[in-house]
Amino acid sequence: MSRRPFEQQRFEDVPKEPRKPHDFEATTPREIEMNSRPFGKITIHAREYGEGPPLLLLHGLMTTSYSWRYVVKRLGEKFRVFAPDMPGCGKSTMNARASYDVASLAAWVSEFVDAAGIRGCAAIGNSLGGYVMMRAALDDPSAVSRLVDVHSPAFPEARYFVLHAALAVPGVQALLSRTIRKDPLRWAHKNVHYNDETLKSLEEAHAYGDPLATEEGAGSFIGYLQGALAPHGFARFVEDLSEKKFPVPLRLVYAKTDPLVRPENGRRLAKLVPAAELVWLDDTSHFAHVDTPDALVDAVLPFLRGEG
């Protein structure tokens, strides 16, 4: 049965294995011990693949390094790929009391490229990861050499003010934590959106849902909602982009349709960073590396290699 774009299937009908094979299990797991200024002593779980100059891949909210499963092979033919789980995500250290604001996450990026020995690498950030990577480049221009931002949020929209206010109401965070932990696999299924929802599997639901099953995991996720999506963080980001020249080459890649992050973010970012090239992809989502991995790699590989 054909489905409309972004039409979710029932969770009960999600297959155990993904219908489209991927290469995530071919990546090498690494545990990187860090003494982080914003997050303290933490262990970062990362996946590594390929040979060549280093390339950092930073995932978005609700996902982990697993989200890059359909692009690691092609990117790994030209680069040595590093895909970490951000602090409080996936298999990295959870801390529900940490402040996951964008400035702290950007500072962690600077620390991570040093800990992994990849300072000055090229980078791709998806969704929240793209926002964090752009903030990191502004704060520490030598952290990366060039950056691809795949469909990130960037502006203090009304819904972020509503979310921030709701999370400040006493009892709301505890209620949300219980709701998430009651059925984390179903929560993950409901809150990740693809143009082609048949790409989902229970394998993916476990990759994203299992880390939310504990109080620390759910609390860390809520910390991201409260901190990384804070309106004042977006406002400062826009102000800095308006006043400063973006320090590294930037390519913006956006889907023409997306229920999570408005495509207008791409147009507005391109105006703030006139030197950036804005590339539009058809029939995809802001998880283009899942929906249309070949189209994404084709759109960014020459740029990452300094060829365009």
C-alpha positions in Angstrom: 0.0 0.0 0.0 1.4 3.4 -1.0 1.6 6.1 1.7 1.5 9.8 1.6 4.7 11.7 2.5 5.3 11.6 6.3 2.3 9.3 6.8 3.3 7.2 9.8 2.5 3.5 9.9 1.1 2.0 13.1 3.8 1.1 15.6 2.5 -2.4 15.8 3.2 -2.8 12.0 6.8 -1.6 12.1 9.1 -4.4 11.0 11.9 -5.8 13.2 14.6 -5.2 10.7 14.9 -2.2 8.3 13.7 -2.9 4.8 16.7 -1.1 3.4 20.1 -2.5 4.5 22.8 -0.2 5.9 26.4 -0.3 7.0 26.3 0.9 10.6 27.6 -2.4 12.0 30.7 -2.0 9.8 31.7 1.0 11.8 34.2 0.7 14.6 32.9 1.7 18.1 35.1 3.9 20.2 34.7 5.1 23.8 36.4 8.5 24.3 37.0 9.7 27.8 36.8 13.4 28.3 37.1 16.0 31.0 34.6 18.5 29.7 34.3 22.0 31.1 30.5 22.1 30.7 29.8 18.4 31.3 32.5 17.1 33.6 34.1 13.7 33.3 32.2 11.9 30.6 32.5 9.0 28.1 31.5 9.7 24.6 30.5 6.8 22.4 31.5 7.3 18.8 31.6 5.3 15.6 34.5 5.4 13.2 34.7 4.3 9.5 36.9 4.8 6.5 40.2 6.3 5.7 41.4 9.7 4.7 41.0 13.2 6.2 38.7 13.4 9.2 35.0 14.2 8.9 32.8 14.8 11.9 29.1 13.9 11.7 26.8 15.4 14.4 23.3 14.0 14.8 20.1 15.8 15.7 17.6 15.7 18.5 15.9 12.4 19.3 18.6 10.5 17.3 22.1 9.2 17.7 25.1 8.3 15.6 22.9 5.5 14.2 21.2 8.1 12.1 24.2 8.3 9.8 23.9 4.6 8.9 23.1 5.1 5.2 25.9 7.5 4.4 28.9 6.2 6.3 30.0 3.9 3.6 30.1 6.4 0.8 31.6 9.2 3.0 34.1 6.7 4.3 35.4 6.1 0.8 36.9 9.6 0.9 37.1 10.4 4.6 37.8 8.9 8.0 34.3 9.4 9.5 33.7 10.2 13.2 30.1 10.0 14.4 29.7 10.6 18.1 26.7 10.4 20.3 26.4 13.8 21.9 26.5 14.1 25.7 23.3 12.8 27.2 22.4 10.9 24.0 22.7 7.3 22.8 25.5 5.4 24.5 27.3 8.5 25.8 27.2 9.6 29.5 23.8 10.6 30.6 23.3 13.4 33.2 19.8 14.7 33.7 21.2 17.6 35.8 23.5 18.9 33.1 22.8 22.1 31.2 22.4 21.1 27.5 22.2 24.7 26.2 23.7 25.4 22.8 26.8 27.3 24.1 27.7 24.3 26.3 27.2 21.8 23.4 29.3 24.0 21.1 32.1 24.1 23.8 31.9 20.3 23.9 32.4 20.1 20.1 35.6 22.1 20.5 36.7 19.7 23.3 35.7 16.6 21.2 37.7 17.5 18.1 40.8 17.9 20.4 40.1 14.6 22.3 39.6 12.7 19.0 42.6 14.4 17.4 40.6 15.8 14.5 40.7 19.6 15.0 40.3 21.4 11.7 38.2 18.6 10.2 35.3 19.0 7.8 31.9 18.5 9.4 28.2 17.8 8.7 25.6 18.6 11.3 22.0 17.5 11.0 19.0 19.4 12.6 20.0 20.3 16.1 23.5 19.0 15.3 23.7 21.6 12.5 22.7 24.4 14.8 25.3 23.3 17.4 28.0 23.0 14.7 27.3 26.5 13.4 27.5 27.8 17.0 30.8 26.0 17.5 32.3 27.4 14.4 31.3 31.0 15.5 32.8 30.4 19.0 35.9 28.5 17.9 36.7 29.0 14.2 39.6 26.6 14.1 37.5 23.6 15.3 36.3 22.8 11.8 37.5 23.7 8.3 34.2 23.6 6.5 30.7 22.8 7.4 27.5 21.3 5.9 24.3 22.2 7.8 21.5 19.8 7.0 18.1 21.3 7.8 18.8 22.9 11.2 16.5 25.2 13.2 18.0 28.6 13.7 15.4 31.2 14.7 13.4 31.9 17.9 10.0 30.9 16.7 6.8 31.1 18.8 6.7 27.3 19.4 10.1 27.4 21.2 8.8 30.1 23.5 5.7 27.9 24.2 7.9 24.9 24.8 10.3 26.8 27.1 7.4 28.2 29.1 5.7 24.8 29.4 8.8 23.1 30.7 9.1 25.8 33.4 5.7 24.9 34.9 6.1 22.8 38.1 5.6 19.1 37.5 5.6 19.2 33.7 9.1 17.8 33.4 8.4 14.9 35.8 5.2 14.1 33.9 7.0 14.2 30.6 9.7 12.0 31.9 7.2 9.4 33.0 5.3 9.6 29.7 8.5 9.0 27.7 9.7 6.1 30.0 6.4 4.4 29.9 6.9 3.4 26.2 10.2 4.8 24.9 10.1 2.8 21.7 6.7 4.1 20.7 7.8 7.6 21.7 10.8 7.4 19.4 8.7 6.1 16.5 6.2 8.9 17.0 8.7 11.8 17.2 11.0 11.0 14.3 9.5 11.9 10.9 10.6 10.7 7.5 9.2 11.5 4.0 9.2 7.7 3.6 8.0 6.3 6.9 8.5 2.7 5.7 12.2 3.2 6.4 11.5 2.8 10.1 12.1 -0.5 12.0 12.2 -1.8 15.5 16.0 -1.7 15.2 15.8 2.1 14.9 13.2 2.4 17.6 15.6 0.6 20.0 18.5 2.7 18.9 16.6 5.9 19.7 14.2 4.7 22.4 16.4 2.5 24.6 18.5 5.5 25.9 15.2 7.2 27.0 14.1 4.3 29.2 15.9 5.5 32.3 15.3 8.6 34.4 18.8 9.9 33.4 18.1 9.3 29.8 14.7 10.8 29.7 15.9 13.7 31.9 18.8 14.3 29.5 16.4 14.5 26.6 14.2 16.9 28.4 17.3 18.9 29.2 17.9 19.3 25.5 14.4 20.5 24.9 14.8 23.1 27.7 18.4 24.1 26.9 19.3 23.5 23.3 15.9 24.8 22.0 15.8 27.8 24.3 14.6 31.0 22.5 17.4 33.1 23.9 20.0 30.8 22.4 18.5 31.2 19.0 18.3 34.9 19.4 21.9 35.3 20.3 22.8 33.0 17.4 21.0 35.2 14.9 22.5 38.3 16.4 26.0 36.9 16.1 25.4 35.8 12.5 24.1 39.3 11.7 27.2 41.0 13.2 30.0 38.5 12.3 31.3 37.0 9.1 30.8 33.3 9.3 34.4 32.0 9.7 34.4 28.8 7.5 32.9 27.8 4.2 29.3 26.8 4.7 26.8 24.8 2.6 23.1 24.7 3.7 21.1 21.7 2.6 17.3 21.8 3.2 14.3 19.8 2.2 11.5 21.6 0.5 8.9 20.0 2.9 9.3 19.1 6.5 6.8 18.9 9.5 9.5 19.4 12.1 11.8 22.3 11.0 10.4 24.9 8.6 12.3 25.1 5.3 12.1 28.9 5.7 15.0 28.4 8.1 17.3 27.7 5.2 16.3 30.8 3.2 16.7 33.0 6.3 20.1 31.5 7.1 21.3 32.0 3.5 20.5 35.7 3.9 22.5 36.0 7.1 25.5 34.1 5.6 25.6 35.5 2.0 28.7 33.4 1.2 26.9 30.1 1.9 25.3 28.1 -0.8 21.8 26.9 -0.2 20.9 23.5 -1.8 17.3 22.2 -1.9 16.5 18.5 -2.0 13.2 17.1 -3.2 11.1 14.3 -1.7 13.0 14.1 1.5 12.9 15.3 5.1 15.4 17.1 7.4 16.8 13.5 7.9 17.9 13.6 4.3 20.7 11.2 5.2 18.0 8.6 5.9 15.3 9.5 3.3 17.6 10.3 0.4 21.2 9.4 1.3 22.7 9.3 -2.2 21.2 12.7 -3.0 22.6 14.2 0.2 26.1 12.8 -0.4 26.0 14.0 -4.0 25.1 17.4 -2.8 27.9 17.7 -0.2 30.8 15.5 -1.2 32.5 17.9 -3.7 32.1 20.8 -1.1 33.6 18.7 1.7 36.6 17.9 -0.5 37.1 21.6 -1.3 36.1 21.1 -4.9 33.0 23.3 -4.9 
